[in-house]
C-alpha cells in the first residue's frame, strides 16, 4: 500500500483554536493510519501549545515539497501560490482574516482568493457562503474541525 503524504502550512503552533484542532487532528489521523506521512510547516517558531506527534519544519522547507500542501492563512496561501513543485495547492480557510485586517489592500487579498491554482476549502457552510459572496469564487469543499482524512479526500477525489 502506498503512503499518502501531505504538508500543512500554518503561521505557528502557539495557543489558538486552529492549532488545537490541527495538532489533535493530525495526531489522531497518524495514530489511526500508519500509511500517512504528514509534515507541518510553520512561519514562526513559538512554544508549542500541545504535544505534536509529527515532524515540524519552517516554511522554507515547504518550497520544494512535491506533495499536496494545505495553507491555513493568507500569509501561508500567498507563499503556497509560489511553490513550484507542489502537487496540489489547497487553501483551507479556517478564519476569514480579511475582515480583521486594518487598512486592507483589496488587490493583494483578491490575488490570493482568486488564484486559479488554489483550491478553496472552508471550515463551515456559513464561511463558504461568505467566501463565495465576497470573492465571487466557489468553495469546492467544506471540512469541519481540521479533519485530516476529509482534507485528504479533497485532493484525492474521495479515493480514501
Residue frames as a rotation matrix with the C-alpha (Angstrom) as fourth column:
UNK 1
0.579 0.816 0.000 0.00
0.816 -0.579 0.000 0.00
0.000 0.000 -1.000 0.00
UNK 2
-0.156 -0.659 0.736 1.29
0.594 -0.658 -0.463 3.47
0.789 0.365 0.494 -0.81
UNK 3
-0.319 -0.033 -0.947 1.97
0.877 -0.390 -0.282 6.08
-0.360 -0.920 0.153 1.83
UNK 4
0.504 0.561 0.657 -0.10
0.716 -0.696 0.044 9.26
0.482 0.448 -0.753 1.50
UNK 5
-0.482 -0.745 -0.461 1.96
0.868 -0.477 -0.136 12.39
-0.119 -0.466 0.877 2.05
UNK 6
0.464 0.570 0.678 0.73
0.613 -0.759 0.219 15.86
0.640 0.314 -0.701 2.79
UNK 7
-0.687 -0.679 -0.258 2.00
0.691 -0.501 -0.521 19.08
0.224 -0.536 0.814 4.25
UNK 8
0.552 0.827 -0.104 0.22
0.804 -0.496 0.326 21.76
0.218 -0.264 -0.940 6.20
UNK 9
-0.547 -0.672 0.499 1.37
0.521 -0.740 -0.425 25.38
0.655 0.028 0.755 6.21
UNK 10
0.615 0.729 -0.301 0.43
0.699 -0.327 0.636 27.39
0.365 -0.602 -0.710 9.29
UNK 11
0.567 -0.406 0.716 1.69
-0.301 -0.912 -0.279 30.61
0.767 -0.057 -0.640 10.83
UNK 12
-0.541 -0.730 0.418 2.74
-0.704 0.120 -0.700 28.92
0.461 -0.673 -0.579 14.08
UNK 13
-0.124 0.471 -0.873 1.77
0.319 0.852 0.415 26.29
0.940 -0.227 -0.256 16.63
UNK 14
-0.951 -0.158 0.266 1.09
-0.159 -0.487 -0.859 28.66
0.265 -0.859 0.438 19.51
UNK 15
-0.699 0.711 -0.077 -2.10
0.425 0.327 -0.844 28.80
-0.575 -0.623 -0.530 21.54
UNK 16
-0.599 0.620 -0.507 -5.15
-0.778 -0.600 0.187 29.09
-0.188 0.506 0.842 19.26
UNK 17
0.327 0.804 0.498 -8.21
-0.500 0.594 -0.631 27.14
-0.802 -0.043 0.596 18.23
UNK 18
0.710 -0.138 -0.690 -6.63
-0.655 0.230 -0.720 26.44
0.258 0.963 0.074 14.84
UNK 19
-0.338 -0.938 -0.081 -3.52
-0.801 0.332 -0.498 24.99
0.494 -0.104 -0.864 16.48
UNK 20
-0.410 0.253 0.876 -5.53
-0.665 0.574 -0.477 22.85
-0.624 -0.779 -0.067 18.89
UNK 21
0.663 0.741 0.107 -7.65
-0.431 0.494 -0.755 21.40
-0.612 0.454 0.647 16.05
UNK 22
0.518 -0.551 -0.654 -4.62
-0.725 0.123 -0.678 20.96
0.454 0.825 -0.336 13.77
UNK 23
-0.531 -0.816 0.227 -2.47
-0.809 0.409 -0.423 19.15
0.252 -0.408 -0.877 16.33
UNK 24
-0.305 0.456 0.836 -5.25
-0.507 0.665 -0.548 16.92
-0.806 -0.591 0.029 17.68
UNK 25
0.735 0.621 -0.272 -6.48
-0.532 0.281 -0.799 16.18
-0.420 0.732 0.537 14.14
UNK 26
0.288 -0.722 -0.629 -3.03
-0.755 0.233 -0.613 15.26
0.589 0.652 -0.477 12.81
UNK 27
-0.633 -0.522 0.572 -2.10
-0.771 0.492 -0.404 13.27
-0.070 -0.697 -0.713 15.93
UNK 28
0.061 0.770 0.635 -5.37
-0.494 0.576 -0.651 11.33
-0.867 -0.274 0.416 15.71
UNK 29
0.806 0.247 -0.538 -5.04
-0.589 0.242 -0.771 10.66
-0.060 0.938 0.341 11.97
UNK 30
-0.071 -0.927 -0.368 -1.46
-0.807 0.270 -0.525 9.42
0.586 0.260 -0.767 12.38
UNK 31
-0.583 -0.102 0.806 -2.43
-0.700 0.567 -0.435 7.16
-0.413 -0.818 -0.402 15.29
UNK 32
0.295 0.846 0.443 -5.25
-0.365 0.528 -0.767 5.61
-0.883 0.065 0.465 13.23
UNK 33
0.994 0.089 0.056 -3.40
0.026 0.303 -0.952 5.25
-0.102 0.949 0.299 9.91
UNK 34
0.323 -0.945 0.061 0.19
0.215 0.136 0.967 4.06
-0.922 -0.299 0.247 9.55
UNK 35
-0.067 -0.310 0.948 0.15
0.979 0.164 0.122 4.92
-0.193 0.936 0.293 5.84
UNK 36
0.900 0.322 0.294 0.08
0.364 -0.926 -0.101 8.68
0.240 0.198 -0.951 6.43
UNK 37
-0.239 -0.946 -0.218 3.12
0.970 -0.243 -0.008 10.93
-0.046 -0.213 0.976 6.31
UNK 38
0.726 0.571 0.383 2.18
0.553 -0.816 0.167 14.42
0.408 0.091 -0.909 7.47
UNK 39
-0.442 -0.850 -0.286 4.56
0.894 -0.394 -0.213 17.33
0.068 -0.350 0.934 7.96
UNK 40
0.748 0.635 -0.193 3.61
0.655 -0.754 0.059 20.73
-0.108 -0.170 -0.979 9.34
UNK 41
-0.319 -0.812 0.489 5.49
0.844 -0.478 -0.243 23.78
0.431 0.335 0.838 8.08
UNK 42
0.532 0.504 -0.680 5.46
0.799 -0.566 0.206 26.89
-0.281 -0.653 -0.703 10.27
UNK 43
0.514 -0.302 0.803 6.30
0.344 -0.785 -0.515 30.52
0.786 0.541 -0.300 9.55
UNK 44
0.123 -0.394 0.911 7.13
-0.725 -0.663 -0.188 31.45
0.678 -0.637 -0.367 13.16
UNK 45
-0.264 -0.294 -0.919 8.79
0.383 0.842 -0.379 29.32
0.885 -0.452 -0.110 15.80
UNK 46
-0.065 0.304 0.950 6.99
-0.826 -0.551 0.120 29.64
0.560 -0.777 0.287 19.12
UNK 47
-0.842 -0.149 0.519 6.49
-0.470 0.676 -0.568 27.42
-0.266 -0.722 -0.639 22.14
UNK 48
-0.679 0.601 -0.421 4.12
-0.021 0.558 0.829 24.61
0.734 0.572 -0.367 21.16
UNK 49
-0.278 0.690 0.668 0.76
-0.919 -0.393 0.024 24.68
0.279 -0.607 0.744 22.83
UNK 50
0.733 0.463 0.498 0.13
-0.562 0.825 0.059 20.92
-0.384 -0.323 0.865 22.66
UNK 51
-0.193 -0.872 0.451 2.41
-0.371 0.490 0.789 17.96
-0.909 -0.015 -0.418 22.05
UNK 52
0.498 0.332 -0.801 2.69
-0.860 0.066 -0.507 17.23
-0.116 0.941 0.318 18.29
UNK 53
0.228 -0.374 0.899 3.45
-0.058 0.916 0.396 13.66
-0.972 -0.142 0.188 17.14
UNK 54
0.759 0.033 0.650 4.61
0.637 0.166 -0.753 14.72
-0.133 0.986 0.105 13.69
UNK 55
-0.312 -0.948 0.058 7.56
0.935 -0.296 0.198 16.50
-0.170 0.116 0.979 12.09
UNK 56
0.825 0.456 -0.334 7.61
0.418 -0.890 -0.181 20.29
-0.380 0.010 -0.925 12.10
UNK 57
-0.283 -0.904 0.322 9.80
0.938 -0.190 0.291 22.41
-0.201 0.384 0.901 9.85
UNK 58
-0.333 0.136 -0.933 9.97
-0.004 -0.990 -0.143 26.04
-0.943 -0.044 0.330 8.88
UNK 59
0.682 0.726 -0.089 8.12
-0.032 -0.092 -0.995 27.17
-0.731 0.682 -0.039 5.77
UNK 60
0.048 -0.781 -0.622 11.46
-0.894 -0.311 0.322 27.46
-0.446 0.541 -0.714 3.98
UNK 61
-0.794 -0.423 0.436 11.46
-0.277 0.891 0.360 23.66
-0.541 0.165 -0.825 3.52
UNK 62
0.091 0.918 0.386 7.96
0.267 0.351 -0.898 23.61
-0.959 0.185 -0.213 2.04
UNK 63
0.163 -0.065 -0.984 9.18
-0.744 -0.663 -0.079 25.43
-0.648 0.746 -0.157 -1.06
UNK 64
-0.510 -0.450 -0.733 10.49
-0.831 0.476 0.287 22.18
0.220 0.756 -0.617 -2.54
UNK 65
-0.570 0.401 0.717 7.81
-0.252 0.745 -0.617 19.89
-0.782 -0.533 -0.324 -1.07
UNK 66
-0.917 0.083 -0.390 6.39
-0.384 0.079 0.920 17.93
0.107 0.993 -0.041 -4.04
UNK 67
-0.698 0.688 -0.199 3.19
0.693 0.719 0.057 16.61
0.182 -0.099 -0.978 -2.42
UNK 68
0.185 0.862 0.471 -0.14
0.551 -0.488 0.677 18.16
0.814 0.135 -0.566 -1.59
UNK 69
-0.846 -0.460 -0.271 0.00
0.499 -0.502 -0.706 21.22
0.189 -0.732 0.654 0.64
UNK 70
0.311 0.950 -0.009 -2.69
0.824 -0.265 0.501 22.95
0.474 -0.163 -0.865 2.65
UNK 71
-0.758 -0.441 0.481 -2.34
0.177 -0.849 -0.498 26.61
0.628 -0.293 0.721 3.57
UNK 72
-0.124 0.723 -0.680 -4.25
0.972 0.227 0.064 27.77
0.200 -0.653 -0.730 6.64
UNK 73
0.199 0.145 -0.969 -3.85
0.485 -0.874 -0.031 31.57
-0.851 -0.464 -0.244 6.48
UNK 74
0.982 0.156 -0.104 -3.50
0.006 -0.583 -0.813 34.40
-0.187 0.798 -0.573 3.99
UNK 75
0.354 -0.922 -0.154 0.26
-0.866 -0.385 0.318 34.56
-0.353 0.021 -0.935 4.53
UNK 76
-0.365 -0.495 0.788 0.77
-0.193 0.869 0.456 30.84
-0.911 0.014 -0.413 4.01
UNK 77
0.512 0.603 0.612 -1.58
0.529 0.340 -0.777 30.79
-0.677 0.722 -0.145 1.00
UNK 78
0.864 -0.247 -0.439 0.37
-0.448 -0.775 -0.445 33.65
-0.231 0.581 -0.780 -0.60
UNK 79
-0.167 -0.977 0.136 3.57
-0.818 0.214 0.533 31.62
-0.550 -0.023 -0.835 -0.21
UNK 80
-0.124 0.179 0.976 1.95
0.145 0.976 -0.160 28.41
-0.982 0.121 -0.147 -1.43
UNK 81
0.864 0.480 -0.152 0.96
-0.035 -0.244 -0.969 30.05
-0.502 0.843 -0.194 -4.72
UNK 82
0.526 -0.742 -0.415 4.67
-0.850 -0.448 -0.278 30.47
0.020 0.499 -0.867 -5.49
UNK 83
-0.062 -0.577 0.814 5.80
-0.515 0.718 0.469 26.93
-0.855 -0.390 -0.341 -4.61
UNK 84
-0.160 -0.051 -0.986 6.79
-0.987 -0.027 0.161 25.27
-0.035 0.998 -0.046 -7.92
UNK 85
-0.819 -0.330 -0.469 6.83
-0.405 0.912 0.065 21.56
0.406 0.244 -0.881 -7.03
UNK 86
-0.652 0.593 0.472 3.65
-0.447 0.202 -0.871 21.22
-0.612 -0.780 0.133 -5.02
UNK 87
-0.924 0.307 0.228 1.30
0.383 0.755 0.532 18.54
-0.009 0.579 -0.816 -6.35
UNK 88
0.053 0.977 0.206 -1.98
0.756 -0.173 0.631 20.03
0.652 0.123 -0.748 -5.08
UNK 89
-0.929 -0.337 0.153 -2.44
0.189 -0.788 -0.586 23.50
0.318 -0.515 0.796 -3.60
UNK 90
0.061 0.976 -0.208 -5.34
0.708 0.105 0.698 23.93
0.703 -0.190 -0.685 -1.20
UNK 91
-0.766 -0.152 0.625 -6.27
-0.272 -0.805 -0.528 26.96
0.583 -0.574 0.575 0.87
UNK 92
-0.187 0.669 -0.720 -8.13
0.819 0.511 0.262 25.63
0.543 -0.540 -0.643 3.92
UNK 93
-0.408 0.091 0.909 -9.82
-0.147 -0.989 0.033 28.81
0.901 -0.120 0.416 5.03
UNK 94
-0.454 0.141 -0.880 -10.01
0.814 0.467 -0.346 28.43
0.363 -0.873 -0.327 8.77
UNK 95
-0.092 0.320 -0.943 -10.65
0.653 -0.695 -0.300 32.09
-0.752 -0.643 -0.145 9.52
UNK 96
0.543 0.303 0.783 -11.96
0.800 -0.469 -0.374 34.95
0.254 0.830 -0.497 7.41
UNK 97
-0.132 -0.779 -0.612 -8.87
0.904 -0.348 0.247 37.03
-0.406 -0.521 0.751 8.07
UNK 98
-0.618 -0.162 0.769 -9.65
0.620 -0.703 0.349 39.74
0.484 0.693 0.535 5.55
UNK 99
0.451 0.859 0.243 -12.41
0.450 -0.454 0.769 41.01
0.771 -0.238 -0.591 7.85
UNK 100
0.812 -0.170 -0.558 -9.84
0.535 -0.163 0.829 41.76
-0.232 -0.972 -0.041 10.57
UNK 101
-0.179 -0.945 0.275 -7.10
0.983 -0.160 0.088 43.41
-0.039 0.286 0.957 8.53
UNK 102
0.436 0.221 -0.872 -6.66
0.320 -0.944 -0.080 47.11
-0.841 -0.244 -0.482 9.16
UNK 103
0.108 -0.351 -0.930 -6.02
-0.711 -0.681 0.174 49.16
-0.695 0.642 -0.324 6.01
UNK 104
0.329 0.124 0.936 -6.94
0.294 0.929 -0.226 46.29
-0.897 0.350 0.269 3.71
UNK 105
-0.511 -0.447 -0.734 -5.28
-0.666 -0.334 0.667 46.09
-0.543 0.830 -0.127 0.32
UNK 106
0.481 0.857 0.186 -8.06
-0.541 0.456 -0.707 44.59
-0.690 0.239 0.683 -1.79
UNK 107
0.591 -0.244 -0.769 -5.86
-0.737 0.225 -0.637 43.69
0.329 0.943 -0.046 -4.78
UNK 108
-0.515 -0.856 0.036 -3.37
-0.779 0.450 -0.437 41.79
0.358 -0.253 -0.899 -2.66
UNK 109
-0.479 0.422 0.770 -6.04
-0.489 0.600 -0.633 39.81
-0.729 -0.680 -0.082 -0.81
UNK 110
0.600 0.765 -0.234 -8.03
-0.587 0.222 -0.779 39.19
-0.544 0.605 0.582 -4.00
UNK 111
0.112 -0.637 -0.763 -4.92
-0.907 0.248 -0.340 37.84
0.406 0.730 -0.550 -5.75
UNK 112
-0.850 -0.377 0.367 -4.86
-0.512 0.757 -0.407 35.06
-0.125 -0.533 -0.837 -3.15
UNK 113
-0.271 0.837 0.475 -8.57
-0.230 0.423 -0.877 34.18
-0.935 -0.347 0.078 -3.06
UNK 114
0.679 0.602 -0.419 -8.95
-0.502 -0.035 -0.864 34.36
-0.535 0.798 0.278 -6.84
UNK 115
-0.366 -0.877 -0.311 -5.79
-0.881 0.219 0.420 32.46
-0.300 0.427 -0.853 -7.77
UNK 116
0.504 0.658 -0.560 -6.90
-0.824 0.561 -0.083 29.60
0.259 0.503 0.825 -10.05
UNK 117
-0.186 -0.670 -0.718 -4.12
-0.293 0.736 -0.611 27.33
0.938 0.097 -0.333 -8.76
UNK 118
-0.942 -0.075 0.328 -5.51
-0.335 0.135 -0.932 27.34
0.025 -0.988 -0.152 -5.23
UNK 119
-0.294 0.872 -0.391 -8.47
0.359 0.480 0.800 25.15
0.886 0.095 -0.454 -4.38
UNK 120
-0.552 0.164 0.817 -10.63
-0.669 -0.673 -0.317 26.81
0.498 -0.721 0.481 -1.73
UNK 121
-0.227 0.463 -0.857 -11.90
0.529 0.797 0.291 24.74
0.818 -0.387 -0.426 1.19
UNK 122
-0.153 0.263 0.953 -13.94
-0.620 -0.776 0.115 26.24
0.769 -0.573 0.282 4.04
UNK 123
-0.961 -0.255 -0.107 -14.45
-0.066 0.589 -0.806 25.04
0.268 -0.767 -0.583 7.59
UNK 124
-0.533 0.846 -0.021 -18.22
0.329 0.184 -0.926 25.60
-0.780 -0.500 -0.377 7.64
UNK 125
-0.116 0.586 0.802 -21.16
0.992 0.030 0.122 26.22
0.047 0.810 -0.585 5.33
UNK 126
0.810 0.391 -0.437 -21.51
0.451 -0.892 0.038 29.75
-0.375 -0.228 -0.899 6.71
UNK 127
-0.011 -0.896 -0.445 -17.88
-0.075 -0.443 0.894 30.50
-0.997 0.043 -0.062 5.92
UNK 128
-0.593 -0.209 0.778 -18.33
0.668 0.411 0.620 29.03
-0.449 0.887 -0.104 2.43
UNK 129
0.416 0.836 0.358 -21.33
0.908 -0.362 -0.209 31.29
-0.045 0.412 -0.910 1.72
UNK 130
0.771 -0.151 -0.618 -19.44
0.057 -0.951 0.303 34.42
-0.634 -0.269 -0.725 2.78
UNK 131
-0.303 -0.952 0.046 -16.31
0.058 0.030 0.998 33.46
-0.951 0.305 0.046 0.86
UNK 132
-0.401 0.211 0.891 -18.27
0.886 0.335 0.320 32.77
-0.231 0.918 -0.321 -2.33
UNK 133
0.682 0.729 0.056 -20.21
0.726 -0.668 -0.162 36.03
-0.081 0.151 -0.985 -1.99
UNK 134
0.670 -0.456 -0.586 -17.18
-0.070 -0.824 0.562 38.20
-0.739 -0.336 -0.584 -1.21
UNK 135
-0.305 -0.941 -0.146 -14.70
-0.360 -0.028 0.932 36.71
-0.882 0.337 -0.331 -3.66
UNK 136
0.478 0.611 -0.631 -17.04
-0.798 0.003 -0.602 35.52
-0.366 0.792 0.489 -6.43
UNK 137
-0.364 -0.624 -0.691 -15.42
-0.751 0.635 -0.178 32.12
0.550 0.455 -0.701 -6.49
UNK 138
0.649 0.708 -0.278 -16.82
-0.418 0.638 0.647 28.71
0.635 -0.304 0.710 -5.47
UNK 139
-0.180 -0.578 0.796 -15.61
-0.951 0.310 0.011 26.86
-0.253 -0.755 -0.606 -2.40
UNK 140
-0.299 0.003 -0.954 -15.02
-0.658 0.724 0.209 23.27
0.691 0.690 -0.215 -3.50
UNK 141
-0.102 0.208 -0.973 -15.41
0.472 0.871 0.137 21.53
0.876 -0.445 -0.187 -0.13
UNK 142
0.353 0.178 0.919 -16.36
-0.736 -0.553 0.390 22.04
0.578 -0.814 -0.064 3.48
UNK 143
0.018 -0.431 -0.902 -14.23
0.420 0.822 -0.384 20.28
0.907 -0.372 0.196 6.09
UNK 144
0.738 0.364 0.569 -15.01
-0.329 -0.542 0.773 20.89
0.590 -0.758 -0.280 9.74
UNK 145
0.849 -0.273 0.452 -12.58
-0.458 0.047 0.888 20.88
-0.264 -0.961 -0.085 12.66
UNK 146
0.020 -0.949 -0.315 -9.43
-0.999 -0.031 0.028 20.07
-0.036 0.315 -0.949 10.71
UNK 147
0.631 0.252 0.734 -10.49
-0.255 0.961 -0.111 16.52
-0.733 -0.118 0.670 9.92
UNK 148
-0.299 -0.909 -0.290 -7.33
-0.629 -0.041 0.776 15.25
-0.717 0.415 -0.560 8.19
UNK 149
-0.597 0.112 0.794 -8.97
0.452 0.865 0.218 12.29
-0.663 0.489 -0.567 6.44
UNK 150
0.529 0.839 0.126 -11.66
0.642 -0.298 -0.707 14.58
-0.555 0.455 -0.696 4.98
UNK 151
0.492 -0.430 -0.757 -8.99
-0.490 -0.856 0.167 17.08
-0.720 0.289 -0.632 3.95
UNK 152
-0.613 -0.755 0.233 -7.07
-0.261 0.472 0.842 14.35
-0.745 0.456 -0.486 2.15
UNK 153
-0.122 0.665 0.737 -10.25
0.757 0.543 -0.364 13.38
-0.642 0.513 -0.569 0.26
UNK 154
0.582 0.331 -0.743 -10.37
-0.065 -0.892 -0.448 16.92
-0.811 0.309 -0.498 -1.09
UNK 155
0.120 -0.644 -0.756 -7.33
-0.913 -0.371 0.171 16.32
-0.390 0.669 -0.632 -3.27
UNK 156
-0.867 -0.427 0.256 -7.71
-0.305 0.863 0.404 12.61
-0.393 0.272 -0.878 -3.89
UNK 157
-0.496 0.755 -0.428 -11.26
-0.728 -0.094 0.679 12.80
0.472 0.649 0.597 -5.29
UNK 158
0.336 0.745 0.577 -12.69
-0.942 0.280 0.187 10.72
-0.022 -0.606 0.795 -2.47
UNK 159
0.270 -0.268 -0.925 -10.42
-0.401 0.842 -0.361 7.72
0.875 0.469 0.120 -3.02
UNK 160
-0.649 -0.547 0.529 -9.61
-0.687 0.122 -0.716 7.30
0.327 -0.828 -0.455 0.70
